[in-house]
Amino acid sequence: DLKHKEAYTAYSNPRGFFYQNKDKRNRLIRIDELHKFSDRTLTDVRTALDDRLKGIWMQYLPQSIWRKSDKDRAAAMIQAIDKRLKIRRIMRSLERFVGGRLYEGDFRMLQRTI
């Protein structure tokens, strides 16, 4: 039952974490389904997990105490998210290189700064 789970808490089977989307609804993000989420969602979840892992208390984070297994799961999730975001950045860069994706920005400004 997702409605009664606290946001940014670990879930054991399947491995994942609950997070709150922009509508303040609890959702499950699984470590093996990161490809389904946008960069912004992954970045938000990564930031929240990193804050919890480092012991930073924020208003939007729950105040529950994490066990060692929760911390290990959070570290694994952060590594998986970092890897997924890096792969996406590389793929976008390669798409721009071969001409499949347009560059954002002004080329004249780029030439002036070089």
C-alpha positions as CSV (number, residue, x, y, z in Angstrom):
1,D,0.0,0.0,0.0
2,L,1.9,3.0,-1.3
3,K,-0.3,5.7,0.4
4,H,0.8,4.7,3.9
5,K,4.5,4.4,3.1
6,E,6.8,7.2,4.1
7,A,8.7,9.0,1.2
8,Y,12.3,8.1,0.6
9,T,12.2,4.8,2.5
10,A,13.7,1.6,1.3
11,Y,11.6,-1.3,0.0
12,S,13.1,-4.7,0.0
13,N,11.2,-6.8,-2.6
14,P,11.7,-5.6,-5.3
15,R,14.7,-3.5,-4.4
16,G,13.8,0.1,-4.6
17,F,12.8,3.3,-2.8
18,F,9.6,5.2,-2.4
19,Y,9.7,8.8,-3.5
20,Q,7.2,11.7,-3.9
21,N,6.4,12.9,-7.3
22,K,5.5,16.5,-8.2
23,D,1.9,15.8,-7.2
24,K,3.0,14.7,-3.7
25,R,2.0,11.1,-4.4
26,N,4.2,8.2,-3.3
27,R,5.8,6.2,-6.1
28,L,8.2,3.2,-6.1
29,I,11.4,3.6,-8.0
30,R,13.1,0.3,-8.6
31,I,16.8,-0.1,-9.1
32,D,16.2,-2.2,-12.3
33,E,13.7,0.2,-13.8
34,L,15.7,3.5,-13.7
35,H,15.5,3.8,-17.5
36,K,11.8,4.6,-17.2
37,F,12.3,7.8,-15.3
38,S,13.3,11.3,-16.5
39,D,16.6,13.0,-15.6
40,R,14.8,15.4,-13.3
41,T,13.1,12.6,-11.3
42,L,16.4,10.7,-11.0
43,T,18.3,13.8,-9.9
44,D,15.6,14.6,-7.3
45,V,15.6,11.1,-5.9
46,R,19.4,11.0,-6.0
47,T,19.7,14.3,-4.1
48,A,17.2,13.2,-1.4
49,L,18.8,9.8,-0.9
50,D,22.3,11.5,-0.7
51,D,21.0,13.9,1.9
52,R,19.5,11.1,4.0
53,L,22.7,9.1,3.6
54,K,24.9,12.0,4.8
55,G,22.6,12.7,7.7
56,I,21.3,16.1,6.5
57,W,17.8,16.8,7.8
58,M,15.5,18.6,5.4
59,Q,11.9,19.5,5.8
60,Y,10.8,17.3,2.8
61,L,12.6,14.2,4.2
62,P,11.1,11.9,6.8
63,Q,12.7,11.9,10.2
64,S,12.9,8.1,10.6
65,I,16.2,6.4,11.4
66,W,17.8,4.2,8.8
67,R,19.3,0.8,9.4
68,K,22.6,-0.2,7.9
69,S,20.8,-2.2,5.2
70,D,18.8,0.9,4.2
71,K,22.0,2.9,4.0
72,D,23.6,0.2,1.8
73,R,20.6,0.1,-0.5
74,A,20.6,3.9,-0.7
75,A,24.3,3.8,-1.7
76,A,23.6,1.2,-4.4
77,M,20.7,3.2,-5.7
78,I,22.8,6.4,-5.9
79,Q,25.5,4.5,-7.8
80,A,23.0,3.1,-10.2
81,I,21.4,6.6,-10.8
82,D,24.8,8.2,-11.4
83,K,25.6,5.5,-13.9
84,R,22.3,5.9,-15.7
85,L,22.6,9.7,-15.8
86,K,26.2,9.4,-17.1
87,I,25.1,7.0,-19.9
88,R,22.3,9.4,-20.9
89,R,24.8,12.4,-21.0
90,I,27.2,10.4,-23.2
91,M,24.4,9.3,-25.6
92,R,23.2,12.8,-26.0
93,S,26.7,14.0,-26.7
94,L,27.2,11.3,-29.3
95,E,23.8,12.1,-30.9
96,R,24.9,15.8,-31.2
97,F,28.2,14.7,-32.7
98,V,26.7,12.6,-35.5
99,G,24.0,15.3,-36.1
100,G,21.0,13.5,-34.7
101,R,20.3,16.0,-32.0
102,L,20.5,19.8,-32.2
103,Y,22.8,21.8,-30.1
104,E,21.2,24.1,-27.5
105,G,22.8,27.5,-27.5
106,D,24.1,30.2,-29.8
107,F,27.1,29.3,-32.0
108,R,28.0,33.0,-32.5
109,M,28.5,33.4,-28.8
110,L,30.5,30.2,-28.7
111,Q,32.8,31.5,-31.5
112,R,33.3,34.8,-29.7
113,T,34.4,33.1,-26.5
114,I,37.0,30.9,-28.3
